[in-house]
Amino acid sequence: MESSLFKNLDKNKAKFADLFDNSADYFFKPVKIATVQCAVVMCEDLTDSLKLWQIFLEPLNNMKDSKDSLQLFDYIKHETTIPFNPTTVDTFEKSMFFLTAGFALLLIDGVDKAMVMPVQGYPARGVDKPTNESNLRGSKESFTDTGRKNMGMIRRRIRSDNLNVKTLQIGSKTKTEITVYYHGDYCPENLANDVIERIKNIDLPVILETGYLTPFIDRTKGSLFQSVGYTERPDTFCAKLCEGKVGIMVDGTPYAMLYPYFFRDNFITNDDYTQRPYFASFIRILRYISFIIAVMLPGIYVAFTSYAPQALADKLLFYIYSSQNATPLPLFLEAVLIIILFEIIKEAGLRLPSPIGSTVSIVSALIIGDAAISAGLIGSALLIVIAISTISAFIIPSFYESIIIMRIIVVLLSGILGIPGLSFSLLFLFINIINVNSEIYSYANIFYENRNKLFSDGLLKSSWRNHKGETNIKSE
């Protein structure tokens, strides 16, 4: 049960001191406004003291008219010319939420409510270039860690009164601000309400990133893929909202979540819509081919080399066997070993400080790879195949986690069962894609439910003249 603020200023002071437990950043300053005893409460490291003085305290300090407590409260809330949206709180729980979000509170002796003053001044990262979603043309902005700045970047791009923004506080300990975005002209109301209800029902003590919400939004079971996507780009986020999707942002992280996210969305970039249709279509087909190469190529190599060498050209077969004869491990175990080795090198480069991370990755890959081939531990042909499949996986970064696991499964099935194992693994891949369920829309609907868009904005990209008034989501 929430505890209400007291009318007595001293009791409020004692209660706040108890809640903050003598914290170093707790600030309680008694002030007198128009002969009425008041107090300012704030967290010093989260507020801008200069803004607090210039916008609020200096105008109030110049008030000479004598007023009682309630008159002063009503005057500040309704009549003052101070440029702010007057928000009040009446409980300590709500007060603590605003204080820890960078707001300051004005307490008035004799009034059991506090005035919320928006003077946030906490340190925050500025708008920077996207790090994971680079593009040739278009915006160079990425989301920041501050929810309100991100909201401004979205509003600036979608200047519509039908852009709906709902804010929720989730996390029993962190009270994290979750913001849900959807466009009323494109997004079905039942979809938006379903997402909001799922978020409200999340019972976690701590929420610090959008990944915490994924299991509650995406309820897919038994698949390596998921029906939610992520982006760090405001323009991509706004484009997806205008396709009828729901966007979710967590204060404190620069990555936004999009739901539902279809299979084809992972193969689309912003540059596809700024380039000529024939070139965008070519690049998009290349991404689909890269996905197949990334998942299937090592398994195909293992299956045909081990169980159907007659299908290979004589010169290629001679080269492969000359490189594999000296290796001690079976071919499929060797492939798994190289895949794991690549992941170790990648993880080391990612976790090390950036100035040396890339150097370590390149040097270790060259030295270890060359030494392993020279020592006869791995075959050069297999190393080339794994390297090609790894590079292909980087073309579709949103699928990277799924691709790695799928690649190992394909190699193991192909190495143990041969060509039938390769067929089973391909079937397993299709089942994983089809099994993704958003409970409202099918993950791969563009391939069998909405095939008319397959060659307009699916496998291919047609001219903008063919996309007037289209959305990717239809109301059920």
N, C-alpha and C positions, 0 to 999 in steps of 0.2 A: 504493500500500500504506500502510495506517495505521501510524503509529509509536506504540509503547506508552509509557506513563508510566514514569519511572524510580523505583527505590526510594529513591535518594538525593535529598534535598530540594534541594540546591544545583544538581544537574543539571536538575531540573525548573524551578527558578527561571531558570536560564540559557536553557533551551529556550523558556519562556514569554516571556522578555524578547526573544528573537530573533523569535518569532512576532508579537508586538505591535510590534516595531521601535521601542521607546521611545515608544509612543503616549501622549498626554497623559492619557488616561482609564484607563490600565493601573495596577492597584493590586496590590502583593504585600506582604503584612504577615506577618512571622514572629511566631508566638505559641507559648506553652508550655502544654500541657494535661496535667495529672497527670504532670509531669516529662518528658513526651515533646515533642520539638521538632516543631512543626507550622507551617503557613502558610495564610493566607487569600488567595485570588486572586479578583479581580473587576474589572469595569469600573465605575468610580465613578458615572458618569452613568446607569447602568442598574439599579443596586441601591439598596435602602433600607438605609442604614447603621444607622439606629436599630432597624429590625426585625432586622437581622443580630445586633446586640448583644443585644437583649432576649430573642430567641427561642433563639439558638444560643450565642453566645460567653459571655454571663454565666453560664448554667447550667454550661457546660463549664469556665469559669474557676474555678468553686467546687469542682470535683472535687479531692479531697485524696488519694485512694487512688493508690498507685504502680502503674503498669501499663506493660507493654512496648507496642511499636507495634501489633502484631496484636491484642492484648487490647483496647487502646483503640479500634481500628477496629471490632472486633466489638461492643464495648459500645455505641458510638454508634449502630451500625446496628441492633442487635437489642434492647438492654436500656434505653437511655436513655428518659426520659419526655418528651423534646422532641417536640412535635406536628408531625411531618413524615413524609412517605413516603420512606424512605431509598433514594435512587438513587445508584448509583456508576458511574463511568466509568473506563476503563482505557487510553484513547488520547488523544493530543493533539487529534485531529480532533474527537472527541466533546466533549472539554473546551471547545474553542473554540466549538462550537455552543451549549453551555449558557451560557458566559460572555457571548457576544454576544446571548443571549436574556434577560439580566438576572439569571441565577443566580450564586451565589458558590460557589467550590470550597474544600473543606477538604483540604489535603494533609498527610499524616502521614509523617514521616521513617521509612523502612524498609518502607513499604507502596507498592506500584506501582498503587494505585487512588486515586481522589479521591472524596470525598463531595460530592454536589450539594445545595446549600442553597437552597430556593426563597424568595428575598428580593427579588423583582423590585420595582423602584421607578421605572421609567422613566416619563417624562411621557406621558400618554395622554388622549385626548378622552373626556369622560364621555358617558353615555347622554343623547341629545337627541331632539327630535321629528323625525319623518321630513321630509325636505325635498322629495322628489319623489313621494311616495305619501301624500298627505294623505287623511284620512278624517274622517267626522262622528262615528262611534261606534267604540268599541273602544280598543285599546291606542294610546298615544301614544309608544311607545318605538321607537327605530331602532337598528340595529347600530352598534357603535363600530369603531375601527380595531384594537382588541386582540382577538386570537383567543380568549383564555381568558375574557374578559368575555362575548363572544358565545356561547361554549359554555354559560356559566351561564344566560344568558337562554333558550337553547333547552331546556336540561335542566329549567328551572323550569316550562316550559309542557308538555313531554312527559315525564311522570313514569312512564316505562315501562322495564322492563328489556330490552325488545326494540328500544330505540333504539340503533342501532349507530353508534359514532364511531371512525373510523380516521384516524390522523394520519400524514402522509408529509412528508419533507423533499425538496423539488425545487428545482433551480437549482444548478448546479455552483459558482457564485460566491456567491450570496445564501443558499443553504440555507433557502429560504422554507418555513414550515410550512403545509402544505395539509391541511385537515380535511374528510373526507368523511362525510356523515351519511345514514343511511337507516333506515327503520323495518322491522324484520324481519317484522312481521305483514302489511305491505302491499306492500313492494317486492320484486319477484322477485330471487332471489339472483343469477341470471345477469346481470341488469341492473347490480346493484351491483358485481359482480366485473369486469364489462366496463369500467365507468367507472374503477375503481381501477387496472386494468391500463393503460388509456390514460394516466392521470396518471403512473404509474411510468415509462412509456416516453417521457415528455417530456424532450427533450434541449436545454434552454435554459440559458444561463449566469445569466440574471437573470429573476426572476419577482417582480413587485411588485403585481399586480392580477389580478382574475379574468379580465379581458379577454385576458391572456396565454395562458390555458388554452383559450379558446373554439375556436380552430382545431383543437385536438387532441381536444376532446370532441365538437364538432359537425363532422361530416364531410360536410356538405351542399355540393354543388358545383353551380354554375350557377343559383343562386337568390338573390334579394335578401332572403329571409327565413332564419331559422335555428331550429334545434330546441333551443336553450338560452334560458333566460330569467334575469332578474336581479330581485332585490328587496333593499330596505334594511330591511324590516320583519320582526322576529322572528316575529310572529303569522302573517304570510303564509307565511314560510319553513316554520314548523311545520305549517301547514295543508297545504302541498304535500307535505311528508314523509308526512303521514297519507293522502295520495292515492296514495302509492306511488312518488313521485319520489325522485331522489337529489339531495342538496344538497351544494354544494362551497363552502368558504370559504377565503380566502387571508388569512393574518395580515398586517395592515397596511392592509386596505381594509374599508369598511363595507358593501360590496355582495356578496351571496351569489349563487351561480349555481345554477340548477335544471335538471335534465335527467331525462327528456325534457320539453320545453315545447311544448304543442300550440297550434295556431292560436287556439282559443277562449280559452286562458288569458290572452291579451293583452286580452280584453274583459271580464275579471272583476276586481272589486275586493272588498275586505273588506266594504265597506258593503252589497254585494249580499246578504250572509248575515245582516245585522242589520236589514234593512228588510223591509216587507211584500212578499210574493212578487209581487203585481201591479205595485207600483212598481219593484221591482228588475228585473222583466221589461221594463217600459217603458224604463228607463234603459239596459238592456243592448241592446235593439233600437236605441235612439238611438246607441249607440256603433258598432254595425255600419253604420248609415246614415251616420254621420260618417266612417267609414273610406272608404266609397264616394265620399262628397262630396270628401274630402281628396285622393283619388287621381284621380277621374274628372271632377269638375266643370269644371276649366279646359279639359280636352280636349273635353268635350261642348260647351262654349261656343264654342270655336274651330271645331270641326267643323260645327256647325249654322249658326253665323254666316257662315262662309266658303263652305260648300258646300250647305247646305239652308236658306236663310233663309225659304223658304215655310212651313216648319214652325213658325215663330215667330209670335206674335200681332202684328198691325200696329203697335199702339202701342209694344210692346216693341222691335220691329224698328226703328221710327223713332228711338227713344231710343238704341239701340245704334249705328246708323249715324251719327247726329248726333255722337256722342262719338268715333267712330273715323275719321271722314272727314279730320280734321286731322292725324292721326298719320302719321309718315313710314315706319314699319316695317310689314312684313306682320304680321297679327294673331298668328300663332303665335310669331314671333320676339319680338314685344312681350310676349307672355305669359311666355316663357322669361326675358326681361330682368327682368320684375317679380318672378318667382320668385327669381331670383338676388339681386335687390336686397333682398328680404325676408330672405333668408338672411344677407346681409352685415350688415344691421341687427341681426338676432338674435344673430349671432356677436359683434358689437361689444358688445352689451349683456351678453352672457354673460362675455366676457373682461375687461371693465372692472371696477374695484372696485364692489362692490354698491351703495354709496350713490349713485353716479352712473350705473351701468349701466342701470337701469330708466328713469331720466330721459332718457338719451341715446336709448334705443330709441324711447320714445314721441315725443319732440320730433323726432327725425330722420325717423320715419315720417310724422308730420303735415306737417312742413315740406317734405320732399322730395316726398311724394305730392301735396300741394297745388300745389307749384311745377311739378312735371312735368305735371300736368293743365292748369294755366293756360298753360304754354308749348306745349301741344299735343304733347308727347312720348309720352304714354300716354293711353288712354281711361279715363274714369271708370268705365264699366260693367265693363271688364275688371279694373280695380283692385279693385272690389268683389267680383268673382268669386274672384280670387286671395286676397283677405283672408279670405273665408268658408272657402275650402279650407284656408288656413293655420291658422285658428282650429280647424277641425274636426280637424286633425292633432294638435293638443295634447291632445285628448280621449283619444287612444291613444298616450301618449308612448313606449311600447316599440317602436312601429312607425315612429317619426318619421323615422329614417334611410331606411328602405325607401320610405316614402311620398314623400319628396322626389325620389328618383331615379325612382320610378314615375311621378310627376306630370310630370316633364320628358319622359320617354319617351312618355307618353300625348299630351302637347301636340304634340310633334314629329311623331308618327305621324298625329295628327288634322289637323295643319296641312298636311302634305305629301300625305297620301292621302285625307283627308276622312272620310266615314262608314265606308268599309272600314278605314281606319287606326284609327278608334275601336274597331271590332270586333276588329281584330288586337290592339290594346293590352289590351282586356278579356280576350281569350284568353291573352295573355302574362301577365297578372296571375294567372289561374287556374293556368296552368302553373307559375308561380313558387311558388304555394302548395302545389300537389300535389307538386312536385319536391323539397320539403324531406324529407330522409330521416334518421331517427335510427337506421337499420339494424335496429331492433327494432320500432318503432311508427310508424304513419303520422301525419304532422303534422296532417292534416285528418280524422282518423278519425271524429270525431263526426258528420261530414256524410255519410259513406257506409259506414263499417264499424260504427259504434256509434250508429246513428240513434235507438235507443230513449232515449238521453240528450239528444237535441237539444232536447226540450221540457221536460226535467226540470232540467237544469243546463247547458244549452248556449246556444241562442238565447233561451230563456226560463228563468226560475228558479221552481221549484215549492217547495212548503212543505217544511220540514225533516222532516215525517212521512214523506215519500217518499224520504228519503236514508239510511235506517238501514243501516249496514254497507256502504255503497258505497265503492268506490275508482275512480279513473280509469284505473288501469293493471291489466291482467290478465296473469297469467303465460302465457308462450308455451309 
